[in-house]
Amino acid sequence: MSKGKILIVDDEASLRLLLSDELSRAGYSVDAVSDGELIFERLSEDNYHVVLLDIVMPKMNGFDALRLLKQKNVPSEVIILTGNATVESALECMKLGAFDYVSKPYSLNELIICIERAIERYQAKIKISVLSDELKRSGVSNTLLGKSKVMLDLKSILERIAPTHSTVLILGDSGSGKEVVARAIHTQSHRHEKPFVPVNCATFSETLLESELFGYEKGAFTDAKVQKRGLAEIADGGTLFLDEIGEIPLHFQAKLLRFLETGDIRRVGGTKDITLNVRIICATNQPLEQLVKENKFREDLFYRLNVLSVVVPPLKDRIDDIPLLVNHFILQQGFQKQFDNSAMDALKAYTWRGNVRELKNVVERTCILTQGKIIGCNELSFLRTSGTFAKGTIVLNDVVNNPAVNEQIADANAFTLKGMERKHIIHVLGLVNGHKAKAAKVLDISQKTLYLKMKSYNITSVYE
């Protein structure tokens, strides 16, 4: 099976033949043409993941061919092969939309790594396009869901913020939907046809964060075998979303501030600045003002980020939106299910400490575990031992009148956080007949985490 389809465009016959042979042996399906004009004849007959494009050619040069490819919205990723042309001209091609460039004489391994990355991006674009079409057909929009007053107020604010180029700081509890808000701003902005690139700053060390955001030059460190564009460059023209901004190390905060003020970045190991046109949206669930007082966050960076701030309301402040969100998640996951009124009442009565993310997980696991198409409050019994219900609801009365629950109350440890988690894990394992992979999916944790928790709570031997 072919690793991918590649079209080589180069006027040197010997190079076309050599490159075709090498890439064919590497497992790719390869075609080749001698000039930019012939690209479009090939594209009318077939689709290609990657176009390897020379710059200097007699009839239609690489610049004009690339420009026309982008005008025609050809999805193929373009890698520039630069020999006689300068690196500056190759970089100019990248501004026109090329994926990357490789200098002649090229290293085959370097070229193949670049091709693999380009194919990954091509496939990602196709998936996003297909998903977008499916969402349009299903009537699910990319806008924020909710008709409650707090959500209508938020939407009104975003409508005014989105068309600007200003930096935005999104504040809100964990799981409240900060990235959804960031995407909504991007979708409503003039940059909506350009990339939206999310980065979770908490997942990277300081060194890795810099190389991921700004990229690196070949040889910048031991594993830097090839040059790599950073996520900020990939977001050029679009939006860079920096989630968990409060987790950025102090030393890197100075470099981020420089980027925000000048629009310039410098790859790790590089000597030249690269100017980008990127809108920055940041998000955090931490009190940045307090971090500033504790000297854990730069004051000048805080003021630079806090040009426009938006607060995302927690789910407890938008209970009336729960039915709309539930139906959206059911449609999104492709389930043929329906929550009845008693189930909706139970969901509305529950205290959503995990906010919208927790609601989504509950909907998914309930749809997986419920055999029938109609879901009632009995199918949500696991919520009774994992959270708090509002007083005066039918669900609370059911819990209080349940002998099994009353027996648990007699146990002093039953309602400690660890005790409740242990009971919830046992409950879910029972629902899936001890199948750990299914249990981990329902619990929204990895199997490794499940094993560790089972061992910690001494329930390992129960479901072997």
Residue, then its C-alpha position, 0 to 999 in steps of 0.5 A: m500500500s502506498k504511503g502517499k501520492i507525490l507529484i515531482v515538478d522539475d525541469e531537470a530530467s536526471l533529477r526527476l528520474l532519480l527522485s522518482d526512483e528513490l521515493s518509489r523505493a521508499g513506498y510512495s506513488v510518484d508522478a513527475v512533470s517538467d514544468g509548472e504548466l503541466i501540474f494542472e493537467r495532472l491534477s485534472e486526472d488525479n489527486y496528490h498529497v504532496v507536490l515537490l516544486d522546483i522554483v526555476m523552470p523555463k515556462m511557468n516558474g515555481f512562484d507562479a505555479l504555487r500562486l495558481l495552486k493556492q488560487k485554485n484551492v488545491p489541497s496538495e501540500v507544496i514543498i519547494l526544492t531550491g537549488n539555484a534559487t536563494v533561500e530567501s526566494a524559498l521563504e517567499c514561496m512559504k509566505l505564498g503558502a508552501f509547506d516547507y522547502v528543501s535545499k538541493p542537493y537534498s538529503l533523502n532522509e531529510l526530504i522524506i521526513c518533510i514529506e511525511r509531515a506534509i502528508e500528515r497536514y494534508q490528511a488533517k486538512i481533509k479530516i477537518s473539511v469532512l467534519s465541517d461538511e458533516l456539521k453543516r449537514s447536521g445543522v450543528s454550527n461552530t458557534l457557541l451553544g446556549k440561550s441563557k442570559v449569561m450566554l447571550d451576553l457573552k455572544s454579544i461581547l464576542e461579536r464586538i471583540a472578534p473583528t478586531h486584531s487585539t489580544v484576548l484573555i479568556l478567563g473561566d473555570s476548568g471545563s467551562g469551554k474556554e477553547v470553544v470561546a477562542r474558536a468562536i472568536h476566530t470563526q467570527s474574525h477576518r482570519h477565519e479562513k486561516p489556521f486556528v492553532p491551539v497550544n496547551c502551555a501546561t504540557f511542555s517544559e520551558t525548552l520544549l515550549e520555545s521550540e514548539l512555538f518558535g521552531y528550531e534550526k537544523g543542528a540547534f540541539t542534538d535531535a534537531k536533524v532538520q529545520k522545523r517551523g514552530l506553531a506560531e509560524i503555522a498560525d501565520g495569518g490566523t489565530l494562535f490560542l495559548d491555553e493555560i497561559g499561567e503555566i508559562p515559565l518566567h524565563f520564557q515569558a520575556k520572549l513571549l512578551r517580545f513576540l506580542e509587542t513586535g510580532d517577531i520570533r526567532r527559531v531556536g538556534g537561529t540568528k534572524d527574526i521572522t515577522l508574523n501576522v498572528r492574533i493571540i488569544c490566551a486562556t487560564n483558570q488561574p488568578l493572574e493578578q495573584l500570580v503577579k503579586e507572587n512574582k510568578f507571572r510578569e506584570d508587563l506580560f499580564y497587562r499586554l495580554n489583558v487588552l480584552s478579557v472575557v469571562v466564560p460562565p460556569l455550567k451552574d450559571r447556565i442550567d437552562d442550556i443543559p438540554l441544548l448541550v446534551n442534544h448537541f453532544i448526542l448528535q456530535q457522537g452519532f448516538q441514536k439516544q434521547f434523554d427523557n424529562s426525568a433524566m434532564d431534571a437529574l442533569k439540571a439538579y446535579t452540581w457540575r464541578g467539571n462544567v461542560r466537559e464533565l457534562k459531555n463525558v456523562v452524556e457519552r458514558t450514559c449513551i454507551l452504557t444504556q441499551g435502549k434509545i430512551i435514557g431515564c434518571n435511573e441510568l444516571s444513578f452513578l451521579r448520585t455517588s459522584g456529586t451533589f444534587a440540588k435540594g428538593t429534587i426528585v433525584l435527591n429524594d430517590v437517593v435519600n430513600n435508597p437503602a443502599v445509599n443509607e447503608q453507605i452513609a453509615d460508613a464514615n469514609a463513604f463520602t470522602l473524596k477518595g471513598m466516593e471515587r473508589k465507589h464510583i470506579i467499582h460501580v463503573l466496573g460493575l456496569v461493564n462487567g469488569h472490562k477495564a478498557k471499557a471502564a477507562k473509556v467511560l471514566d475518561i481516563s487512561q487504562k494505566t491511570l485506572y490500573l493505578k487507582m484500582k491498586s491504590y484503592n485495593i480493588t485490583s483483585v476484584y475484576e481480573 
